[in-house]
Amino acid sequence: MTSEQQPTTGVTREVELLWGLREGGRRGPKPKLSRAAIVDAAIALADTEGLDAVSMQRVAERLGYTTMSLYRHVDSKDDLVTLMWDVAMSEHPPGPRTDGDWRAGIEAWCQGVVDQYREHPWYVHISKFGPPAGPNGLRWMEAGLRELNASGLTPAESLQILLLLNTTLHNVLRMDHDRKLAAQKSGVPLEESEREWLAGLRRVLDPQEFPTITGTIDAGTFEEGPPDADLPEGLHFPVQRILDGVEAYVRARGGAPSAGRPR
């Protein structure tokens, strides 16, 4: 730490970390190893082996450096994961729409989030609370709020809906990823595991005590394939219903519906 750097904690420190404000003060020739290279190596490791495989030692081995060399650029594994969290969202979000269709805009935003989560499945296992603080996360936040503000929601309402959408995407994708991991560990294909679960329930469920669950099973709900939509199974329906609610809410107080969509 240089004399110009003052110790910081919490959110302030996270902002400094994600915006590169804690990298200054080093003199001499530019080192061959860089923070960006460390983060990229950690992301590549997580992509292939999962977040639990990421450690300062494993990343150092991947780069061909000693573990102590990494600490010249990243203070801890927690800091490394924080940097990974932002860099993993480096794809640019959809730009502003020219047709005024905010709903299509936020649908594209949701699809973009899903695509990046699928590219980096470990992302859903990072425990982060509060709004983003890094440049990439803030770009996605900016794009989502831009589309929701265009719906007629107030800024505060847009923020709440964006949080709801992001939480829905995150939690459903995390459950889906956990189910796939469990299937891999057990050696039983996911489809077969689900069939066994249904068969087991049919043996023990009393329709008198569990009439709704029994009816849901008998209707074949758990055996239906994914809907004809880009968003994965389990996400298309709730996202559309959230957006239906936004349209109905805005319309009820005199706002206009999304461009190109009937009242």
Secondary structure as UniProt FT lines:
FT   TURN            3..4
FT   HELIX           10..18
FT   TURN            19..22
FT   HELIX           35..49
FT   HELIX           51..53
FT   HELIX           56..63
FT   HELIX           67..70
FT   TURN            71..73
FT   HELIX           77..87
FT   TURN            88..89
FT   HELIX           102..119
FT   HELIX           121..125
FT   HELIX           135..149
FT   TURN            150..152
FT   HELIX           155..186
FT   HELIX           190..204
FT   TURN            207..209
FT   HELIX           211..218
FT   TURN            219..220
FT   HELIX           221..223
FT   TURN            233..235
FT   HELIX           236..252
FT   TURN            253..254
FT   TURN            259..260
//
